[in-house]
Amino acid sequence: MSSPHLSPSFSATLRVHLPDTPGSFARLAQAIGEAGGLLGAIDIVRVEPGFKVRDVTVEAADADHLHRIADAVRSLHGVEVERVSDRTFLLHLGGKIEMRAKSPIRTRDDLSMAYTPGVARICAAIADDPSAAWTLTTKQNTVAVVTDGTAVLGLGDIGPAAALPVMEGKAALFKEFGGVDAWPICLATTETDEIVAAVKAIAPGFGGINLEDISSPRCFEIERRLREELDVPVFHDDQHGTAIVVLAALLNALRVVGKELADVRIVTTGVGAAGIAVTDILLAAGARTVIGCDEGGAVCRGRAGLSAAKAAYAERTNPDGEQGTADELLAGADVFLGLSVPGAISEKGVARMADDAIVFALANPMPEIAPEDLPPGKVAVVATGRSDYPNQINNVLVFPGLFRGALDVRASTITDRMKLAASSALAGVIPAEELGAEYVVPSVFNRDVSPVVAAAVAEAAELDGVARRSRT
């Protein structure tokens, strides 16, 4: 079994009162270590007669582990824990985003131009020419991040209010990496017709719609209908953002091991929204052998009980109609792509893969198989969805740049060419001489990513005739 993987996402600052005697801090550090925690920053808050007050930051593997570490410190004789501050909760206090005015309103003149009476002239201009909203309002740079809270991270159906922190985070990432103003829209309905109607009703104020964390199979119908009925880009990031990043990382991983996409055998787990979208972009890019597995094993033609989406998936995948579990089908496979749940495959299954295997275990926060549990020497390239391992498959590498490019040319939709262009551009951010087993996808903090993706997406939009203006 692998040892617990400690993460900053489970970190806390303990304010402790330590006796001002030799060895007291050593006892504290030992207790944290014996509890399996990682000792981080240490700051003196104040010194008082007989004791010192310190803020001690620790990292843990999960929330329960964090509590155990705090309890271990509390158990020390003469040590008082004043409080335990969960750093992740502190970051979210009051929310993570805000709205700010672009122009100051300090005088009567400012007020009369920004609001009444001057704003009436702007309204009249847009009424006469609705396209003027693209230049005279925030529409040109604003995306709605829409969810119903039914498929949030690995938490499932937790509702729109509980989904809001994720949507706020998404909006913050849009702004930080793409310069796009995004706003969370959490809908208190799970009815497809009501979601479509709500998004259509708010669409005039936005230049794009980013659908997020809507459960399968409703997400397919919602996206399809909105794409047909709106004249702004509609993009379900859980499907297509994931697919774009996976393809980019896989293209680079294949370069590392010297294999071609058309020649490799690919086994996936998860035939939901992300799994289907990933498969479709792989096929569009030239893959020929993709075998998708769900909890019932291989998805193949003629298998009873398949949903409409999975039956259609079976028609375009698994060309030889293979059957069996994911572990069984990994025999001889070059690539495993996990878009499912922890434990979907085993070390024994991975051991059956071809030499120089590629494993993308993307379930988050716990992958299908922990990198520490992979058979030694078998896997050449590993990627996960986590930021605390190399090769993080993170949609933030795509959606800010993709919408930046789409907004720049006022695209009316997102085409397959635009998605493939985004993948190619993302893969190309890493020069050939820098590619390696632990560097097949750029860092999310690489500031070259978003502009490169945006330019490629904008060019593809122009080639497909969906751009309403040329790039400036």
Secondary structure, 3 states (H helix, E strand, C coil): CCCCCCEEEEEEEEEEEEECCCCHHHHHHHHHHHCCCEEEEEEEEEEECCEEEEEEEEEECCHHHHHHHHHHHHCCCCCEEEEEEEHHHHHHCCCCCCCCCCCCCCCHHHHHHHCCCCHHHHHHHHHHCHHHHHHHCHHHHEEEEEECCCCECCCECCCHHHHHHHHHHHHHHHHHHHCCEEEEEECCCCCHHHHHHHHHHHHHHCCEEEECCCCCCHHHHHHHHHHHHCCCCEEEHHHHHHHHHHHHHHHHHHHHHCCCHHHCEEEEECCCHHHHHHHHHHHHHCCCEEEEEECCEECCCCCCCCCHHHHHHHHHCCCCCCCCCHHHHCCCCCEEEECCCCCCCCHHHHHCCCCCEEEEECCCCCCCCCHHHCCCCCEEEEEECCCCCCCECCHHHCHHHHHHHHHHCCCCCCCHHHHHHHHHHHHHCCCHHHCECCECCCCCCCCCHHHHHHHHHHHHHHHCCCCCCCCC
